[in-house]
Amino acid sequence: MTDENQRKNVAAEVARAEESRRPAVVLLAAGLTADSISRAYYAAFHYARAVLLSESAEPRMHGGVDRLLQRDFVRTGRFDADIAKPDRSVFRWDWNFLQRSS
């Protein structure tokens, strides 16, 4: 990936993160907690991809983002483990709730 492509990809991920973060805040204020959690998850996912892309790491799937963050940022001490570890119980609850509702 060229430097220019890298910059464009990072900017695109940050833009996608913002597109998810803004409605997450609005949904939370409206009392739509489950929808807010979903949007917040995607905001965090796209911000994490931007961070990884800025280091020339190219995760292709959600699990890859988590693995690369752990490998390149947590284990090296660049990120505190608490901020790089999503609360998976919330996402499991959200997924289970959606499954029961469908």
MIVEX-91419 format. One line per 4 residues: number of its first residue (from 1); for each residue x, y, z of N, C-alpha, C. Coordinates in Angstrom, 1 decimal. Example, Ala and Ser with C-alpha at 12.3 -4.5 7.8 and 13.67 -1.06 7.14 Angstrom:
2
1 = 13.2,-5.7,7.8,12.3,-4.5,7.8,13.2,-3.3,7.8 | 12.8,-2.2,7.1,13.7,-1.1,7.1,12.9,0.0,7.9 $
! end
This chain:
102
1 = 0.8,-1.2,0.0,0.0,0.0,0.0,0.9,1.2,0.0 | 0.6,2.2,-0.9,1.4,3.4,-0.9,1.0,4.3,0.3 | 1.9,5.3,0.6,1.6,6.2,1.7,0.3,6.9,1.4 | 0.0,7.3,0.2,-1.2,8.1,-0.2,-2.4,7.2,0.1 $
5 = -2.3,5.9,-0.4,-3.4,5.0,-0.2,-3.7,4.7,1.3 | -2.6,4.6,2.0,-2.7,4.4,3.5,-3.4,5.6,4.1 | -3.0,6.8,3.8,-3.7,8.0,4.4,-5.2,8.0,4.0 | -5.5,7.7,2.7,-6.9,7.6,2.3,-7.7,6.6,3.1 $
9 = -7.1,5.4,3.2,-7.8,4.3,3.9,-8.0,4.6,5.4 | -7.0,5.3,6.0,-7.2,5.7,7.4,-8.3,6.7,7.5 | -8.3,7.7,6.7,-9.3,8.7,6.7,-10.7,8.1,6.4 | -10.8,7.2,5.5,-12.1,6.5,5.3,-12.6,5.8,6.5 $
13 = -11.7,5.1,7.2,-12.1,4.4,8.4,-12.6,5.3,9.5 | -11.9,6.4,9.7,-12.3,7.4,10.6,-13.6,8.0,10.3 | -13.9,8.3,9.0,-15.2,8.8,8.6,-16.3,7.8,8.9 | -16.0,6.5,8.6,-17.0,5.5,8.9,-17.3,5.4,10.4 $
17 = -16.2,5.5,11.2,-16.3,5.5,12.7,-17.2,6.6,13.1 | -17.0,7.8,12.6,-17.8,9.0,13.0,-19.3,8.8,12.5 | -19.5,8.1,11.4,-20.9,7.9,10.9,-21.6,6.9,11.9 | -20.9,6.1,12.6,-21.5,5.2,13.6,-21.6,5.9,15.0 $
21 = -20.6,6.7,15.3,-20.5,7.3,16.7,-21.6,8.3,16.9 | -21.8,9.1,15.9,-22.9,10.2,16.0,-24.3,9.6,16.3 | -24.7,8.6,15.5,-26.0,8.1,15.8,-26.0,7.3,17.2 | -24.9,6.7,17.6,-24.8,6.0,18.8,-25.2,7.0,20.0 $
25 = -24.7,8.2,19.9,-24.9,9.2,20.9,-26.4,9.6,20.9 | -27.0,9.8,19.7,-28.4,10.2,19.6,-29.3,9.1,20.1 | -29.0,7.9,19.7,-29.8,6.7,20.1,-29.8,6.5,21.6 | -28.6,6.7,22.2,-28.5,6.6,23.7,-29.4,7.6,24.3 $
29 = -29.3,8.9,23.9,-30.1,9.9,24.4,-31.6,9.7,24.3 | -32.0,9.0,23.2,-33.4,8.7,23.0,-33.8,7.4,23.8 | -32.9,6.8,24.5,-33.3,5.7,25.3,-33.2,4.4,24.6 | -32.7,4.4,23.4,-32.6,3.2,22.5,-31.2,2.5,22.7 $
33 = -31.0,1.9,23.9,-29.7,1.5,24.3,-29.2,0.4,23.4 | -30.0,-0.6,23.1,-29.4,-1.7,22.2,-28.9,-1.2,20.9 | -29.7,-0.3,20.3,-29.3,0.3,19.0,-28.0,1.1,19.2 | -28.0,1.8,20.3,-26.8,2.6,20.6,-25.5,1.8,20.7 $
37 = -25.7,0.7,21.4,-24.5,-0.3,21.6,-24.1,-0.8,20.3 | -25.0,-1.1,19.4,-24.6,-1.6,18.1,-23.8,-0.6,17.3 | -24.3,0.6,17.3,-23.6,1.7,16.6,-22.2,2.0,17.2 | -22.2,2.0,18.6,-20.9,2.2,19.3,-19.9,1.2,19.0 $
41 = -20.4,-0.1,18.9,-19.4,-1.2,18.5,-18.8,-0.9,17.1 | -19.6,-0.5,16.2,-19.1,-0.3,14.8,-18.2,0.9,14.8 | -18.5,1.9,15.6,-17.6,3.1,15.7,-16.2,2.6,16.2 | -16.2,1.9,17.3,-15.0,1.4,17.9,-14.2,0.5,16.9 $
45 = -14.9,-0.3,16.2,-14.3,-1.2,15.2,-13.6,-0.4,14.1 | -14.3,0.6,13.5,-13.7,1.4,12.5,-12.5,2.3,13.0 | -12.6,2.8,14.2,-11.5,3.5,14.8,-10.3,2.6,14.9 | -10.6,1.4,15.4,-9.5,0.4,15.6,-8.8,0.1,14.2 $
49 = -9.7,-0.1,13.2,-9.1,-0.4,11.9,-8.2,0.8,11.4 | -8.7,2.0,11.7,-7.9,3.2,11.3,-6.5,3.2,12.0 | -6.5,2.8,13.3,-5.2,2.8,14.0,-4.3,1.7,13.4 | -4.9,0.5,13.1,-4.1,-0.5,12.5,-3.6,-0.2,11.1 $
53 = -4.5,0.4,10.3,-4.1,0.8,9.0,-3.0,1.8,9.0 | -3.0,2.7,10.0,-1.9,3.7,10.2,-0.6,3.1,10.4 | -0.6,1.8,10.9,0.7,1.1,11.1,0.9,0.0,10.0 | 0.2,0.1,8.9,0.3,-0.8,7.8,-0.2,-2.2,8.0 $
57 = -1.0,-2.4,9.1,-1.6,-3.6,9.3,-3.0,-3.6,8.7 | -3.4,-4.6,8.0,-4.7,-4.6,7.2,-5.6,-5.8,7.7 | -6.3,-5.6,8.8,-7.2,-6.7,9.2,-8.4,-6.8,8.2 | -8.7,-8.0,8.0,-9.8,-8.2,7.0,-11.2,-8.5,7.7 $
61 = -11.1,-9.0,8.9,-12.3,-9.4,9.6,-12.3,-8.9,11.0 | -13.4,-8.9,11.7,-13.5,-8.4,13.1,-12.5,-9.0,14.0 | -12.4,-10.3,13.9,-11.5,-11.1,14.8,-10.0,-10.6,14.5 | -9.7,-10.3,13.3,-8.4,-9.9,13.0,-8.1,-8.5,13.6 $
65 = -9.0,-7.7,13.7,-8.8,-6.4,14.4,-8.4,-6.6,15.8 | -9.2,-7.4,16.5,-8.9,-7.7,17.9,-7.5,-8.4,18.1 | -7.2,-9.3,17.2,-5.9,-10.0,17.3,-4.7,-9.1,17.1 | -4.9,-8.2,16.0,-3.8,-7.3,15.7,-3.6,-6.2,16.7 $
69 = -4.7,-5.7,17.3,-4.6,-4.8,18.4,-3.9,-5.4,19.6 | -4.2,-6.6,19.9,-3.5,-7.3,21.0,-2.1,-7.4,20.7 | -1.7,-7.9,19.5,-0.3,-8.2,19.2,0.5,-6.9,19.1 | 0.0,-5.9,18.4,0.8,-4.7,18.0,0.7,-3.6,19.0 $
73 = -0.3,-3.6,19.8,-0.5,-2.4,20.7,-0.6,-2.8,22.2 | -1.3,-3.9,22.6,-1.4,-4.2,24.0,-0.1,-4.9,24.5 | 0.3,-5.9,23.8,1.5,-6.7,24.2,2.7,-5.8,24.2 | 2.8,-4.8,23.3,3.9,-3.9,23.3,3.8,-2.8,24.3 $
77 = 2.7,-2.7,25.0,2.5,-1.6,26.0,2.1,-0.3,25.4 | 1.8,-0.2,24.1,1.3,1.0,23.5,-0.1,1.4,23.9 | -1.0,0.4,24.1,-2.3,0.6,24.6,-2.5,-0.2,25.9 | -3.2,0.4,26.8,-3.6,-0.3,28.1,-4.6,-1.5,27.7 $
81 = -4.4,-2.6,28.3,-5.3,-3.8,28.0,-6.7,-3.5,28.2 | -7.1,-2.6,29.1,-8.5,-2.4,29.4,-9.2,-1.6,28.3 | -8.5,-0.8,27.5,-9.2,0.0,26.5,-9.2,-0.8,25.2 | -8.4,-1.8,25.1,-8.3,-2.6,23.8,-9.1,-3.9,23.9 $
85 = -9.9,-4.0,24.9,-10.6,-5.3,25.1,-12.1,-4.9,25.2 | -12.9,-5.2,24.1,-14.3,-4.9,24.2,-15.0,-5.8,25.2 | -16.1,-5.3,25.8,-16.9,-6.1,26.7,-17.7,-7.0,25.9 | -17.2,-8.2,25.7,-17.9,-9.1,24.8,-19.2,-9.6,25.4 $
89 = -19.4,-9.5,26.7,-20.7,-10.0,27.3,-21.8,-9.1,26.8 | -21.5,-7.8,26.6,-22.6,-6.9,26.1,-22.9,-7.2,24.7 | -21.9,-7.5,23.9,-22.2,-7.9,22.5,-22.9,-9.2,22.4 | -22.6,-10.2,23.2,-23.2,-11.5,23.2,-24.7,-11.3,23.6 $
93 = -24.9,-10.4,24.6,-26.3,-10.2,25.1,-27.1,-9.6,23.9 | -26.5,-8.6,23.2,-27.1,-7.9,22.1,-27.5,-8.9,21.0 | -26.5,-9.8,20.7,-26.8,-10.8,19.6,-27.9,-11.7,20.1 | -27.8,-12.2,21.3,-28.8,-13.2,21.8,-30.2,-12.5,21.8 $
97 = -30.3,-11.3,22.2,-31.5,-10.6,22.2,-32.1,-10.5,20.8 | -31.2,-10.2,19.8,-31.7,-10.1,18.5,-32.2,-11.4,17.9 | -31.5,-12.5,18.3,-31.9,-13.8,17.9,-33.3,-14.2,18.4 | -33.5,-13.9,19.7,-34.8,-14.2,20.3,-35.9,-13.3,19.7 $
101 = -35.6,-12.1,19.3,-36.6,-11.2,18.8,-37.0,-11.5,17.3 | -36.2,-12.3,16.6,-36.5,-12.5,15.2,-37.4,-13.7,15.0 $
! end
